[in-house]
Amino acid sequence: MIFQLTSDLIFPPVRLTHSSGILAIGGDLSTQRLKLAYRSGIFPWFEDGEPITWWSPDPRMVLFLDELKVSKSMKVVLNKKQFTVTYNTCFRTVIENCQTVKRVGQNGTWITDDMVDAYVKLHEEGIAKSIEVWDGEELVGGLYGIDLGHIFCGESMFSKVSNASKVAFISLVNQLKAGDYKLLDCQVYNDHLASLGAREISREHFLEILESETIPR
């Protein structure tokens, strides 16, 4: 079944998630609810005009940091040093670009105006973070997500020129490797993430990692 949330700050147990990956609908995008959701392995994903929908898919797409795949052609791009990468310099601009960029096979966006405002608030608390890719003074790519301290939950990325989003992704992974991070959460499968080394694991395995300081490989 799919649960209907109320104003109470609570989610049903993740083990009760519907086979579609949807756990619940309703509630709000308050900072406290979003923090509770991510700490519980849950994230919001819905389109404008729809009720807020909360997901905890099984399987879960993740990247174990030492499994990052960088193609030979991508190594050439990185070695050219065409792009400059910064962190947390223009979070709202990054998420707004993720909101408006055109994507193949998609007519609209799941990043609503309310979601932009909610994640900007999380950024102001140091929880939501962005990676920016510049070509000179032009912002050409980037990504944003939620930093849980040992897991980074990637939310969305954008690219205005070829390879810019890959530069952001690879730079993020290298930064996470330098810290005490366990993995990068990519949420659901797509071919692009798989080409970079991400793979699916069970929700149970993901929750074990989320709740533990040790990766059960």
N, CA, C and O of each residue as an XYZ file, in Angstrom:
868
protein
N       0.828     -1.192      0.000
C       0.000      0.000      0.000
C       0.871      1.253      0.000
O       2.044      1.191      0.366
N       0.314      2.373     -0.402
C       1.001      3.658     -0.393
C       0.357      4.526      0.688
O      -0.861      4.704      0.700
N       1.160      5.055      1.579
C       0.668      5.764      2.752
C       0.408      7.238      2.442
O       1.084      7.848      1.614
N      -0.580      7.784      3.123
C      -0.891      9.211      3.048
C      -0.316      9.902      4.282
O      -0.719      9.603      5.406
N       0.619     10.821      4.077
C       1.226     11.529      5.197
C       0.314     12.636      5.700
O      -0.512     13.169      4.959
N       0.478     12.965      6.957
C      -0.236     14.087      7.568
C       0.793     15.154      7.937
O       1.934     15.114      7.475
N       0.391     16.083      8.751
C       1.319     17.122      9.202
C       2.310     16.599     10.234
O       3.291     17.275     10.545
N       2.067     15.401     10.771
C       2.990     14.810     11.731
C       4.327     14.514     11.053
O       4.364     14.052      9.913
N       5.405     14.777     11.751
C       6.739     14.568     11.198
C       7.148     13.109     11.390
O       7.895     12.767     12.306
N       6.632     12.257     10.493
C       6.879     10.825     10.599
C       6.701     10.184      9.230
O       5.880     10.625      8.426
N       7.490      9.127      8.975
C       7.323      8.299      7.789
C       7.019      6.874      8.227
O       7.474      6.449      9.288
N       6.266      6.136      7.439
C       6.079      4.711      7.747
C       7.389      3.958      7.540
O       8.285      4.465      6.865
N       7.517      2.761      8.106
C       8.742      1.978      7.931
C       9.032      1.725      6.454
O       8.126      1.411      5.682
N      10.295      1.865      6.069
C      10.694      1.708      4.670
C      10.373      0.308      4.151
O      10.125      0.135      2.958
N      10.377     -0.690      5.031
C      10.090     -2.057      4.594
C       8.672     -2.198      4.036
O       8.361     -3.192      3.379
N       7.811     -1.207      4.294
C       6.438     -1.245      3.798
C       6.278     -0.533      2.452
O       5.157     -0.331      1.984
N       7.389     -0.158      1.836
C       7.345      0.525      0.544
C       6.654     -0.337     -0.506
O       6.888     -1.544     -0.571
N       5.818      0.266     -1.315
C       5.150     -0.420     -2.420
C       6.187     -0.917     -3.428
O       7.280     -0.356     -3.520
N       5.855     -1.953     -4.174
C       6.795     -2.538     -5.134
C       7.232     -1.534     -6.201
O       8.278     -1.717     -6.823
N       6.457     -0.489     -6.421
C       6.815      0.556     -7.378
C       7.973      1.409     -6.884
O       8.597      2.123     -7.669
N       8.266      1.340     -5.590
C       9.285      2.189     -4.985
C       8.704      3.363     -4.237
O       9.434      4.095     -3.568
N       7.383      3.559     -4.339
C       6.718      4.661     -3.643
C       6.336      4.218     -2.233
O       5.704      3.179     -2.040
N       6.730      5.024     -1.260
C       6.388      4.740      0.125
C       5.154      5.522      0.567
O       4.265      4.974      1.218
N       5.104      6.803      0.212
C       4.032      7.652      0.721
C       3.829      8.863     -0.172
O       4.681      9.195     -0.996
N       2.685      9.518      0.002
C       2.410     10.781     -0.662
C       1.945     11.790      0.382
O       1.476     11.426      1.461
N       2.087     13.076      0.032
C       1.613     14.115      0.945
C       2.717     14.676      1.811
O       3.899     14.587      1.478
N       2.314     15.255      2.928
C       3.279     15.899      3.805
C       3.720     17.242      3.252
O       2.935     17.953      2.625
N       4.975     17.585      3.487
C       5.491     18.876      3.044
C       6.979     18.747      2.744
O       7.571     17.679      2.900
N       7.567     19.854      2.312
C       8.995     19.884      2.000
C       9.756     20.703      3.033
O      10.726     21.385      2.701
N       9.321     20.635      4.265
C      10.013     21.358      5.330
C      11.420     20.807      5.508
O      11.702     19.656      5.174
N      12.289     21.644      6.037
C      13.672     21.229      6.262
C      13.740     20.005      7.163
O      14.511     19.082      6.897
N      12.944     19.987      8.225
C      12.990     18.864      9.150
C      12.509     17.574      8.502
O      13.076     16.510      8.752
N      11.463     17.654      7.666
C      10.968     16.442      7.022
C      11.976     15.920      5.991
O      12.193     14.713      5.886
N      12.578     16.822      5.242
C      13.571     16.395      4.258
C      14.773     15.747      4.931
O      15.282     14.735      4.449
N      15.231     16.319      6.036
C      16.362     15.716      6.749
C      15.994     14.329      7.267
O      16.795     13.400      7.170
N      14.800     14.183      7.811
C      14.346     12.871      8.279
C      14.256     11.882      7.127
O      14.639     10.720      7.267
N      13.756     12.338      6.001
C      13.614     11.460      4.837
C      14.967     10.911      4.399
O      15.123      9.699      4.257
N      15.935     11.778      4.185
C      17.234     11.307      3.689
C      17.943     10.426      4.701
O      18.616      9.467      4.323
N      17.801     10.736      5.975
C      18.406      9.874      6.999
C      17.737      8.507      7.043
O      18.304      7.552      7.573
N      16.530      8.411      6.485
C      15.777      7.147      6.496
C      15.846      6.406      5.159
O      15.214      5.361      5.004
N      16.600      6.928      4.197
C      16.693      6.282      2.893
C      15.528      6.607      1.975
O      15.190      5.816      1.093
N      14.912      7.769      2.176
C      13.721      8.184      1.432
C      14.028      9.509      0.741
O      14.776     10.326      1.277
N      13.456      9.729     -0.448
C      13.634     11.019     -1.121
C      12.354     11.394     -1.866
O      11.586     10.513     -2.252
N      12.114     12.702     -2.074
C      10.933     13.135     -2.813
C      11.209     13.168     -4.313
O      12.309     13.507     -4.748
N      10.179     12.808     -5.103
C      10.321     12.808     -6.559
C       8.915     12.864     -7.152
O       8.156     11.899     -7.067
N       8.584     13.982     -7.740
C       7.242     14.175     -8.275
C       7.270     15.331     -9.254
O       8.227     16.105     -9.274
N       6.230     15.458    -10.068
C       6.158     16.534    -11.036
C       5.235     17.641    -10.550
O       4.393     17.426     -9.679
N       5.404     18.819    -11.120
C       4.584     19.970    -10.736
C       3.107     19.646    -10.942
O       2.724     19.102    -11.978
N       2.277     19.982     -9.950
C       0.848     19.698    -10.032
C       0.464     18.374     -9.418
O      -0.722     18.095     -9.243
N       1.447     17.548     -9.084
C       1.186     16.260     -8.428
C       1.416     16.383     -6.927
O       2.111     17.298     -6.485
N       0.843     15.477     -6.136
C       1.146     15.489     -4.700
C       2.608     15.124     -4.468
O       3.212     14.423     -5.279
N       3.176     15.601     -3.360
C       4.546     15.222     -3.004
C       4.596     13.700     -2.858
O       3.796     13.112     -2.131
N       5.537     13.076     -3.550
C       5.653     11.624     -3.549
C       7.016     11.231     -2.993
O       8.044     11.765     -3.412
N       7.018     10.297     -2.050
C       8.231      9.885     -1.341
C       8.623      8.474     -1.754
O       7.794      7.564     -1.740
N       9.885      8.294     -2.119
C      10.378      7.052     -2.709
C      11.465      6.412     -1.859
O      12.229      7.092     -1.174
N      11.512      5.092     -1.920
C      12.632      4.322     -1.381
C      12.753      3.056     -2.231
O      12.325      1.980     -1.814
N      13.338      3.188     -3.424
C      13.313      2.098     -4.409
C      14.172      0.902     -4.009
O      15.142      1.019     -3.259
N      13.785     -0.227     -4.529
C      14.525     -1.472     -4.347
C      14.557     -2.183     -5.707
O      13.520     -2.653     -6.174
N      15.738     -2.268     -6.352
C      17.070     -1.951     -5.846
C      17.368     -0.455     -5.858
O      16.589      0.357     -6.357
N      18.522     -0.125     -5.291
C      18.986      1.260     -5.189
C      20.260      1.405     -6.027
O      21.153      0.562     -5.950
N      20.342      2.459     -6.817
C      21.525      2.711     -7.636
C      22.538      3.496     -6.813
O      22.218      4.559     -6.282
N      23.756      2.977     -6.706
C      24.794      3.644     -5.912
C      26.130      3.540     -6.648
O      26.309      2.705     -7.534
N      27.044      4.396     -6.262
C      28.426      4.284     -6.726
C      29.326      4.097     -5.516
O      29.439      4.993     -4.680
N      29.969      2.932     -5.418
C      31.043      2.768     -4.454
C      32.236      3.531     -5.021
O      32.617      3.320     -6.173
N      32.815      4.396     -4.238
C      33.730      5.399     -4.757
C      34.927      4.813     -5.497
O      35.418      5.412     -6.454
N      35.402      3.645     -5.062
C      36.558      3.044     -5.723
C      36.177      2.320     -7.016
O      37.037      1.735     -7.677
N      34.895      2.358     -7.377
C      34.444      1.726     -8.606
C      34.155      2.745     -9.715
O      33.601      2.389    -10.756
N      34.524      3.993     -9.496
C      34.338      5.015    -10.522
C      35.067      4.627    -11.800
O      36.227      4.216    -11.767
N      34.377      4.763    -12.921
C      34.968      4.479    -14.231
C      35.156      5.782    -14.993
O      34.200      6.521    -15.232
N      36.406      6.055    -15.371
C      36.716      7.236    -16.172
C      37.281      6.756    -17.502
O      38.357      6.160    -17.547
N      36.554      7.018    -18.580
C      36.974      6.538    -19.900
C      38.248      7.246    -20.359
O      38.616      8.294    -19.829
N      38.905      6.661    -21.343
C      40.124      7.276    -21.880
C      39.832      8.658    -22.446
O      40.609      9.593    -22.257
N      38.699      8.780    -23.145
C      38.353     10.077    -23.725
C      38.077     11.108    -22.635
O      38.386     12.289    -22.798
N      37.495     10.662    -21.524
C      37.219     11.575    -20.430
C      38.505     11.988    -19.729
O      38.620     13.120    -19.260
N      39.460     11.093    -19.656
C      40.759     11.440    -19.068
C      41.441     12.524    -19.892
O      42.093     13.412    -19.344
N      41.286     12.447    -21.217
C      41.851     13.479    -22.100
C      41.206     14.832    -21.783
O      41.894     15.848    -21.682
N      39.861     14.832    -21.625
C      39.141     16.069    -21.293
C      39.651     16.655    -19.982
O      39.893     17.858    -19.888
N      39.811     15.818    -18.985
C      40.271     16.291    -17.676
C      41.700     16.830    -17.749
O      42.027     17.830    -17.110
N      42.535     16.169    -18.523
C      43.937     16.590    -18.628
C      44.097     17.913    -19.370
O      45.088     18.617    -19.182
N      43.127     18.248    -20.209
C      43.184     19.526    -20.929
C      42.961     20.713    -20.006
O      43.349     21.839    -20.318
N      42.333     20.449    -18.864
C      42.055     21.492    -17.869
C      41.297     22.672    -18.475
O      41.554     23.833    -18.156
N      40.359     22.338    -19.356
C      39.513     23.380    -19.953
C      38.565     23.975    -18.926
O      38.238     25.161    -18.973
N      38.124     23.123    -17.988
C      37.102     23.525    -17.031
C      37.700     23.804    -15.656
O      38.713     23.224    -15.266
N      37.046     24.708    -14.937
C      37.367     24.972    -13.542
C      36.202     24.496    -12.691
O      35.045     24.718    -13.048
N      36.487     23.850    -11.580
C      35.445     23.309    -10.702
C      35.461     24.063     -9.371
O      36.516     24.266     -8.770
N      34.281     24.470     -8.927
C      34.130     25.101     -7.619
C      33.042     24.372     -6.835
O      32.297     23.560     -7.383
N      32.968     24.678     -5.551
C      32.011     24.025     -4.677
C      31.219     25.070     -3.891
O      31.787     25.954     -3.249
N      29.894     24.943     -3.958
C      29.006     25.753     -3.120
C      29.154     27.261     -3.326
O      29.022     28.034     -2.377
N      29.425     27.676     -4.546
C      29.543     29.108     -4.811
C      28.242     29.711     -5.335
O      28.033     30.918     -5.214
N      27.361     28.889     -5.917
C      26.100     29.415     -6.458
C      25.052     28.305     -6.504
O      24.591     27.893     -7.569
N      24.694     27.839     -5.308
C      23.797     26.687     -5.202
C      22.480     26.923     -5.936
O      22.060     26.082     -6.731
N      21.827     28.050     -5.683
C      20.524     28.284     -6.313
C      20.640     28.274     -7.840
O      19.764     27.744     -8.522
N      21.695     28.846     -8.369
C      21.872     28.862     -9.826
C      22.014     27.451    -10.368
O      21.481     27.139    -11.433
N      22.730     26.590     -9.645
C      22.896     25.205    -10.076
C      21.552     24.482    -10.102
O      21.206     23.851    -11.101
N      20.799     24.570     -9.021
C      19.528     23.839     -8.977
C      18.532     24.417     -9.984
O      17.718     23.677    -10.537
N      18.584     25.718    -10.228
C      17.697     26.305    -11.231
C      18.080     25.851    -12.642
O      17.207     25.684    -13.495
N      19.364     25.652    -12.890
C      19.777     25.094    -14.180
C      19.330     23.646    -14.313
O      18.905     23.224    -15.389
N      19.423     22.879    -13.228
C      18.922     21.499    -13.250
C      17.415     21.488    -13.518
O      16.899     20.573    -14.158
N      16.731     22.492    -13.033
C      15.282     22.598    -13.196
C      14.895     22.901    -14.636
O      13.894     22.379    -15.128
N      15.668     23.731    -15.316
C      15.254     24.236    -16.622
C      15.915     23.562    -17.816
O      15.439     23.704    -18.942
N      16.996     22.836    -17.594
C      17.698     22.227    -18.724
C      16.802     21.209    -19.425
O      16.080     20.457    -18.770
N      16.849     21.186    -20.734
C      16.050     20.244    -21.511
C      16.725     18.884    -21.512
O      17.938     18.780    -21.694
N      15.923     17.834    -21.306
C      16.442     16.474    -21.258
C      15.746     15.613    -22.291
O      14.545     15.750    -22.524
N      16.493     14.743    -22.895
C      15.946     13.859    -23.926
C      14.874     12.963    -23.317
O      15.107     12.315    -22.297
N      13.697     12.928    -23.943
C      12.618     12.057    -23.497
C      11.788     12.608    -22.364
O      10.896     11.922    -21.865
N      12.062     13.852    -21.939
C      11.290     14.446    -20.857
C      10.676     15.761    -21.330
O      11.356     16.596    -21.927
N       9.392     15.932    -21.060
C       8.703     17.155    -21.453
C       8.780     18.247    -20.390
O       8.654     19.433    -20.697
N       8.985     17.844    -19.151
C       9.001     18.809    -18.060
C      10.079     18.479    -17.055
O      11.059     17.803    -17.371
N       9.889     18.963    -15.837
C      10.883     18.754    -14.791
C      10.199     18.305    -13.515
O       9.038     18.634    -13.273
N      10.922     17.552    -12.702
C      10.395     17.165    -11.400
C      10.866     18.140    -10.323
O      10.467     18.022     -9.164
N      11.711     19.100    -10.696
C      12.205     20.065     -9.722
C      11.269     21.274     -9.736
O      11.422     22.168    -10.569
N      10.323     21.303     -8.836
C       9.340     22.381     -8.781
C       9.940     23.609     -8.100
O      11.003     23.530     -7.484
N       9.254     24.733     -8.217
C       9.718     25.949     -7.541
C       9.774     25.754     -6.029
O      10.695     26.233     -5.369
N       8.787     25.052     -5.487
C       8.786     24.786     -4.044
C       9.990     23.934     -3.652
O      10.576     24.126     -2.587
N      10.351     22.992     -4.522
C      11.503     22.148     -4.224
C      12.793     22.961     -4.267
O      13.678     22.762     -3.435
N      12.906     23.869     -5.222
C      14.075     24.751     -5.283
C      14.228     25.494     -3.963
O      15.306     25.504     -3.369
N      13.152     26.113     -3.510
C      13.204     26.881     -2.269
C      13.551     25.995     -1.073
O      14.299     26.406     -0.186
N      13.003     24.774     -1.054
C      13.258     23.859      0.064
C      14.729     23.447      0.121
O      15.313     23.375      1.202
N      15.325     23.178     -1.038
C      16.716     22.725     -1.050
C      17.677     23.890     -0.823
O      18.774     23.694     -0.300
N      17.277     25.094     -1.211
C      18.093     26.264     -0.880
C      18.160     26.423      0.642
O      19.213     26.761      1.181
N      17.058     26.185      1.328
C      17.063     26.236      2.794
C      18.001     25.176      3.377
O      18.719     25.436      4.343
N      17.989     23.984      2.785
C      18.906     22.939      3.239
C      20.356     23.353      2.984
O      21.245     23.062      3.785
N      20.581     24.031      1.868
C      21.930     24.517      1.571
C      22.373     25.542      2.614
O      23.528     25.543      3.041
N      21.468     26.393      3.012
C      21.793     27.414      4.020
C      22.155     26.781      5.353
O      22.843     27.397      6.167
N      21.700     25.556      5.582
C      22.053     24.820      6.798
C      23.297     23.958      6.606
O      23.725     23.265      7.529
N      23.880     24.003      5.403
C      25.087     23.237      5.127
C      24.844     21.789      4.781
O      25.779     20.987      4.787
N      23.598     21.433      4.479
C      23.246     20.039      4.202
C      23.200     19.761      2.706
O      23.730     18.748      2.250
N      22.580     20.637      1.944
C      22.562     20.516      0.486
C      23.775     21.245     -0.077
O      24.090     22.356      0.350
N      24.456     20.618     -1.035
C      25.693     21.184     -1.576
C      25.701     21.107     -3.098
O      24.993     20.300     -3.701
N      26.510     21.958     -3.696
C      26.584     22.004     -5.155
C      28.021     21.946     -5.629
O      28.951     22.334     -4.921
N      28.177     21.453     -6.841
C      29.461     21.445     -7.545
C      29.230     22.196     -8.845
O      28.284     21.900     -9.575
N      30.087     23.168     -9.138
C      29.925     23.994    -10.327
C      31.091     23.785    -11.285
O      32.240     23.665    -10.859
N      30.791     23.742    -12.572
C      31.814     23.594    -13.605
C      31.769     24.831    -14.499
O      30.718     25.197    -15.026
N      32.924     25.461    -14.656
C      33.020     26.717    -15.393
C      33.921     26.566    -16.605
O      34.938     25.874    -16.557
N      33.542     27.210    -17.673
C      34.417     27.393    -18.833
C      34.689     28.887    -18.899
O      33.871     29.649    -19.414
N      35.827     29.305    -18.383
C      36.065     30.723    -18.199
C      35.149     31.251    -17.115
O      35.156     30.749    -15.991
N      34.358     32.264    -17.448
C      33.419     32.834    -16.470
C      32.002     32.318    -16.659
O      31.082     32.792    -15.993
N      31.807     31.352    -17.558
C      30.470     30.819    -17.839
C      30.239     29.518    -17.088
O      31.062     28.604    -17.143
N      29.118     29.440    -16.387
C      28.725     28.206    -15.715
C      28.154     27.250    -16.766
O      27.115     27.533    -17.361
N      28.823     26.133    -16.992
C      28.434     25.231    -18.080
C      27.953     23.873    -17.588
O      27.487     23.062    -18.389
N      28.056     23.610    -16.300
C      27.604     22.331    -15.780
C      27.663     22.307    -14.268
O      28.245     23.189    -13.637
N      27.052     21.283    -13.698
C      27.099     21.150    -12.251
C      26.130     20.108    -11.746
O      25.407     19.485    -12.523
N      26.120     19.926    -10.461
C      25.187     19.004     -9.813
C      24.979     19.451     -8.379
O      25.731     20.270     -7.850
N      23.939     18.898     -7.756
C      23.693     19.190     -6.343
C      23.163     17.935     -5.665
O      22.689     17.006     -6.319
N      23.254     17.930     -4.342
C      22.751     16.786     -3.589
C      22.788     17.055     -2.100
O      23.068     18.166     -1.651
N      22.498     16.010     -1.350
C      22.413     16.089      0.106
C      23.614     15.381      0.726
O      23.909     14.232      0.399
N      24.293     16.077      1.615
C      25.491     15.555      2.268
C      25.122     15.035      3.654
O      24.791     15.810      4.552
N      25.183     13.713      3.818
C      24.856     13.097      5.102
C      26.090     12.833      5.958
O      25.983     12.258      7.042
N      27.263     13.250      5.476
C      28.480     13.079      6.263
C      29.273     11.848      5.896
O      30.503     11.884      5.889
N      28.579     10.737      5.586
C      29.255      9.517      5.142
C      28.682      9.012      3.819
O      29.259      8.131      3.181
N      27.559      9.568      3.416
C      26.942      9.280      2.119
C      26.531     10.607      1.494
O      25.967     11.470      2.167
N      26.815     10.766      0.205
C      26.333     11.934     -0.529
C      25.217     11.465     -1.438
O      25.410     10.565     -2.256
N      24.043     12.075     -1.298
C      22.877     11.692     -2.087
C      22.748     12.627     -3.279
O      22.280     13.756     -3.134
N      23.159     12.167     -4.453
C      23.075     12.992     -5.639
C      21.628     13.186     -6.058
O      20.849     12.233     -6.068
N      21.266     14.413     -6.404
C      19.890     14.718     -6.781
C      19.736     14.950     -8.281
O      18.908     14.299     -8.918
N      20.505     15.853     -8.848
C      20.364     16.146    -10.274
C      21.631     16.822    -10.772
O      22.390     17.398     -9.992
N      21.851     16.746    -12.082
C      22.988     17.412    -12.694
C      22.550     18.041    -14.014
O      21.514     17.684    -14.574
N      23.349     18.974    -14.496
C      23.049     19.586    -15.782
C      24.340     19.832    -16.537
O      25.420     19.889    -15.950
N      24.214     19.976    -17.838
C      25.367     20.231    -18.689
C      24.932     21.084    -19.867
O      23.973     20.753    -20.564
N      25.642     22.187    -20.086
C      25.366     23.043    -21.234
C      26.329     22.784    -22.380
O      26.064     23.168    -23.519
N      27.443     22.136    -22.082
C      28.418     21.740    -23.099
C      28.818     20.297    -22.836
O      28.646     19.791    -21.727
N      29.333     19.660    -23.821
C      29.697     18.249    -23.718
C      30.667     18.008    -22.563
O      31.653     18.727    -22.402
N      30.368     16.989    -21.769
C      31.223     16.472    -20.697
C      31.207     17.291    -19.407
O      31.825     16.881    -18.425
N      30.522     18.430    -19.379
C      30.580     19.271    -18.179
C      29.989     18.576    -16.957
O      30.544     18.681    -15.863
N      28.876     17.870    -17.125
C      28.280     17.192    -15.971
C      29.160     16.035    -15.509
O      29.224     15.738    -14.316
N      29.841     15.379    -16.457
C      30.765     14.303    -16.070
C      31.930     14.855    -15.269
O      32.387     14.222    -14.317
N      32.413     16.030    -15.646
C      33.492     16.668    -14.880
C      33.018     16.934    -13.454
O      33.760     16.697    -12.500
N      31.783     17.424    -13.302
C      31.237     17.673    -11.968
C      31.158     16.379    -11.170
O      31.550     16.340    -10.003
N      30.653     15.324    -11.793
C      30.473     14.033    -11.118
C      31.814     13.463    -10.673
O      31.964     13.044     -9.525
N      32.787     13.446    -11.580
C      34.105     12.884    -11.265
C      34.792     13.705    -10.179
O      35.422     13.145     -9.283
N      34.674     15.030    -10.253
C      35.272     15.896     -9.237
C      34.650     15.645     -7.869
O      35.353     15.614     -6.860
N      33.326     15.465     -7.835
C      32.656     15.152     -6.578
C      33.165     13.845     -6.001
O      33.473     13.771     -4.811
N      33.256     12.814     -6.828
C      33.709     11.511     -6.338
C      35.119     11.617     -5.763
O      35.402     11.060     -4.702
N      36.000     12.328     -6.456
C      37.371     12.481     -5.953
C      37.394     13.231     -4.631
O      38.208     12.925     -3.760
N      36.515     14.203     -4.473
C      36.429     14.926     -3.205
C      35.920     14.009     -2.098
O      36.435     14.035     -0.981
N      34.899     13.191     -2.411
C      34.354     12.271     -1.415
C      35.395     11.228     -1.001
O      35.454     10.829      0.162
N      36.201     10.796     -1.946
C      37.254      9.827     -1.637
C      38.226     10.376     -0.601
O      38.755      9.637      0.229
N      38.449     11.676     -0.662
C      39.398     12.302      0.260
C      38.824     12.422      1.670
O      39.562     12.652      2.628
N      37.518     12.267      1.792
C      36.867     12.304      3.090
C      36.485     10.917      3.560
O      36.920      9.917      2.990
N      35.686     10.859      4.580
C      35.296      9.571      5.147
C      33.914      9.164      4.632
O      33.014      8.857      5.413
N      33.763      9.167      3.315
C      32.475      8.837      2.707
C      32.454      7.381      2.260
O      33.475      6.816      1.868
N      31.254      6.785      2.331
C      31.099      5.378      1.997
C      30.693      5.182      0.546
O      31.193      4.285     -0.132
N      29.784      6.025      0.077
C      29.331      5.885     -1.305
C      28.580      7.133     -1.749
O      28.272      8.017     -0.949
N      28.295      7.179     -3.039
C      27.463      8.214     -3.644
C      26.141      7.568     -4.028
O      26.106      6.647     -4.843
N      25.063      8.050     -3.442
C      23.729      7.528     -3.723
C      23.218      8.150     -5.026
O      23.114      9.371     -5.141
N      22.903      7.297     -6.000
C      22.390      7.761     -7.294
C      20.903      7.469     -7.451
O      20.308      7.806     -8.475
N      20.304      6.850     -6.450
C      18.860      6.637     -6.331
C      18.313      5.582     -7.282
O      18.017      4.468     -6.847
N      18.167      5.900     -8.576
C      17.556      4.955     -9.512
C      18.444      4.777    -10.734
O      19.248      5.646    -11.070
N      18.285      3.649    -11.383
C      19.160      3.284    -12.506
C      18.999      4.210    -13.701
O      17.885      4.585    -14.066
N      20.120      4.572    -14.302
C      20.113      5.063    -15.675
C      21.444      4.716    -16.326
O      22.445      4.511    -15.640
N      21.449      4.654    -17.634
C      22.617      4.191    -18.377
C      23.828      5.099    -18.161
O      24.960      4.622    -18.082
N      23.587      6.398    -18.067
C      24.683      7.356    -17.898
C      25.455      7.073    -16.611
O      26.685      7.047    -16.613
N      24.732      6.861    -15.517
C      25.379      6.579    -14.240
C      26.071      5.220    -14.267
O      27.149      5.056    -13.696
N      25.454      4.253    -14.928
C      26.068      2.929    -15.038
C      27.400      3.010    -15.784
O      28.347      2.302    -15.440
N      27.475      3.865    -16.799
C      28.716      4.012    -17.560
C      29.838      4.597    -16.705
O      31.015      4.434    -17.027
N      29.477      5.276    -15.618
C      30.464      5.862    -14.722
C      30.808      4.934    -13.556
O      31.613      5.290    -12.696
N      30.202      3.752    -13.525
C      30.547      2.759    -12.512
C      29.498      2.500    -11.465
O      29.687      1.640    -10.605
N      28.385      3.228    -11.513
C      27.325      2.995    -10.527
C      26.645      1.657    -10.793
O      26.602      1.191    -11.932
N      26.119      1.050     -9.750
C      25.419     -0.227     -9.891
C      24.293     -0.318     -8.868
O      24.228      0.463     -7.919
N      23.427     -1.271     -9.079
C      22.292     -1.448     -8.192
C      22.632     -2.416     -7.059
O      23.287     -3.439     -7.263
N      22.170     -2.065     -5.867
C      22.251     -2.958     -4.725
C      20.859     -3.018     -4.105
O      19.997     -2.201     -4.428
N      20.643     -3.965     -3.233
C      19.330     -4.069     -2.603
C      19.089     -2.890     -1.669
O      20.030     -2.292     -1.147
N      17.822     -2.567     -1.470
C      17.496     -1.509     -0.509
C      18.011     -1.874      0.879
O      18.504     -1.009      1.603
N      17.904     -3.126      1.249
C      18.375     -3.561      2.564
C      19.860     -3.284      2.728
O      20.298     -2.800      3.772
N      20.636     -3.591      1.689
C      22.081     -3.328      1.728
C      22.341     -1.825      1.860
O      23.189     -1.400      2.643
N      21.609     -1.038      1.093
C      21.774      0.409      1.157
C      21.476      0.936      2.555
O      22.223      1.763      3.078
N      20.398      0.464      3.160
C      20.029      0.927      4.499
C      21.064      0.510      5.537
O      21.309      1.244      6.494
N      21.673     -0.655      5.358
C      22.736     -1.084      6.265
C      23.900     -0.098      6.211
O      24.467      0.265      7.242
N      24.250      0.333      4.996
C      25.340      1.291      4.838
C      24.940      2.644      5.419
O      25.738      3.309      6.080
N      23.710      3.036      5.168
C      23.208      4.313      5.669
C      23.275      4.374      7.191
O      23.564      5.425      7.763
N      23.008      3.251      7.840
C      22.906      3.215      9.291
C      24.208      2.806      9.964
O      24.288      2.784     11.192
N      25.229      2.483      9.174
C      26.479      1.952      9.739
C      27.684      2.739      9.245
O      27.632      3.369      8.188
N      28.736      2.702      9.990
C      29.992      3.341      9.575
C      30.867      2.386      8.775
O      31.937      2.767      8.301
N      30.414      1.151      8.626
C      31.212      0.150      7.920
C      30.422     -0.373      6.730
O      29.247     -0.716      6.863
N      31.058     -0.435      5.574
C      30.389     -0.940      4.384
C      30.354     -2.469      4.397
O      31.416     -3.092      4.389
N      29.185     -3.091      4.417
C      29.087     -4.545      4.315
C      29.156     -4.965      2.848
O      28.128     -5.044      2.177
N      30.355     -5.233      2.351
C      30.537     -5.542      0.938
C      30.263     -7.006      0.728
O      30.356     -7.496     -0.398
